[in-house]
Amino acid sequence: SSVEERWEYKPGDELIHEFEIPANGYYRLTAAGAKGMDGNSMKGGRGAVISATFLLNRGDKLFILTGGMSKKRSSDTGGGGGTFVAINSKKTPLLVAGGGGGTRGATGDKDGRDASLTEDGTSGTG
């Protein structure tokens, strides 16, 4: 038997969604961080995509917060939002996918950094 659920960011929707696991078993979860918006001349960084398989029990509750793309102000942009999946408490993360870096976007500036796939992160630029 297969269960497929999908949550996507919608502007103005900063809700934490809840999903109750229907049956004991292995579940493949994927979280994707949002891209940083492009500036006037430079590109925003890409969000991370993280997948893993977990043994979950019927009645476990997943808490899902989906990150959205940043906004542009003048030629500057913010970084993309992270996506978080936690279990049985908002304080117990299973997956965290960081958002991509923003950019000042002016000529001569650098592109936003892609989200890190390591626990230590990466240095910013610009």
C-alpha positions as CSV (number, residue, x, y, z in Angstrom):
1,S,0.0,0.0,0.0
2,S,1.2,3.5,-0.8
3,V,0.5,6.9,0.7
4,E,1.4,10.1,-1.1
5,E,0.9,13.5,0.4
6,R,2.3,16.8,-0.9
7,W,2.5,20.2,0.8
8,E,3.7,23.3,-1.2
9,Y,4.2,26.8,0.0
10,K,1.4,29.3,-0.9
11,P,2.1,33.0,-0.3
12,G,0.6,34.1,3.0
13,D,0.5,30.5,4.2
14,E,2.9,30.2,7.1
15,L,1.0,27.4,8.7
16,I,2.5,24.3,10.2
17,H,0.7,21.4,8.6
18,E,0.0,18.2,10.5
19,F,-0.2,14.7,9.1
20,E,-1.1,11.6,11.1
21,I,0.7,8.4,10.0
22,P,-2.1,5.9,9.0
23,A,-0.2,2.6,9.4
24,N,3.1,1.2,10.7
25,G,5.8,1.1,8.0
26,Y,8.6,2.7,6.1
27,Y,7.9,6.1,4.7
28,R,10.1,8.0,2.2
29,L,10.1,11.7,3.0
30,T,11.5,14.5,0.9
31,A,11.9,18.1,1.9
32,A,12.9,20.9,-0.5
33,G,14.1,24.4,0.6
34,A,13.0,27.3,-1.6
35,K,15.2,29.1,-4.1
36,G,16.5,32.6,-3.3
37,M,14.9,35.1,-5.7
38,D,17.0,36.4,-8.5
39,G,18.2,40.0,-8.3
40,N,18.5,42.4,-11.3
41,S,21.8,41.0,-12.5
42,M,22.6,38.0,-10.3
43,K,20.8,34.7,-9.5
44,G,19.5,33.6,-6.1
45,G,20.9,30.3,-4.8
46,R,19.0,26.9,-5.0
47,G,17.4,25.3,-2.0
48,A,18.5,21.9,-0.7
49,V,16.5,18.8,-1.4
50,I,16.8,16.1,1.3
51,S,15.2,12.6,1.2
52,A,15.3,9.8,3.7
53,T,13.3,6.7,4.6
54,F,11.9,6.4,8.2
55,L,10.2,3.6,10.1
56,L,7.1,5.3,11.4
57,N,4.2,4.1,13.6
58,R,0.5,4.5,13.1
59,G,-0.6,7.6,15.0
60,D,2.8,9.4,14.7
61,K,2.2,13.0,13.8
62,L,4.3,14.9,11.3
63,F,4.6,18.6,11.5
64,I,5.5,20.2,8.1
65,L,6.5,23.8,7.4
66,T,7.2,24.6,3.8
67,G,9.6,27.4,2.8
68,G,8.8,30.0,0.1
69,M,10.8,32.0,-2.3
70,S,12.1,35.3,-1.0
71,K,11.0,38.6,-2.3
72,K,12.8,41.3,-4.2
73,R,13.3,44.8,-2.9
74,S,15.1,47.1,-5.4
75,S,17.9,44.9,-6.7
76,D,18.3,43.1,-3.4
77,T,16.7,39.7,-2.6
78,G,16.5,37.6,0.6
79,G,17.2,34.0,0.9
80,G,14.7,31.3,0.2
81,G,12.8,29.7,3.1
82,G,13.7,26.4,4.6
83,T,11.4,23.4,4.8
84,F,11.1,21.5,8.0
85,V,9.5,18.1,8.9
86,A,9.3,17.2,12.6
87,I,7.7,14.2,14.4
88,N,5.4,14.1,17.4
89,S,6.6,17.5,18.5
90,K,7.6,20.6,16.7
91,K,11.0,20.3,18.5
92,T,12.0,16.9,17.1
93,P,13.1,17.4,13.4
94,L,13.3,14.5,11.0
95,L,14.3,16.5,7.9
96,V,15.5,20.1,7.4
97,A,16.1,21.5,3.9
98,G,17.7,25.0,3.8
99,G,16.7,27.7,1.4
100,G,19.1,29.2,-1.2
101,G,20.9,32.4,-0.5
102,G,19.8,35.8,-1.7
103,T,21.8,38.3,-3.7
104,R,22.2,42.1,-3.7
105,G,21.8,41.6,-7.5
106,A,23.7,44.6,-8.8
107,T,26.4,44.3,-11.5
108,G,29.6,43.1,-9.9
109,D,27.9,41.3,-7.0
110,K,27.9,37.5,-6.7
111,D,25.1,35.0,-7.2
112,G,23.4,33.8,-4.0
113,R,24.9,30.5,-2.6
114,D,23.1,27.2,-3.0
115,A,21.9,25.7,0.3
116,S,24.5,23.6,2.0
117,L,24.1,19.8,2.2
118,T,26.4,19.5,5.2
119,E,25.7,20.0,8.9
120,D,28.3,22.8,9.1
121,G,26.8,25.0,6.4
122,T,28.9,27.3,4.1
123,S,30.1,30.9,4.4
124,G,28.1,33.6,2.7
125,T,29.4,35.8,-0.1
126,G,29.0,39.4,-1.1
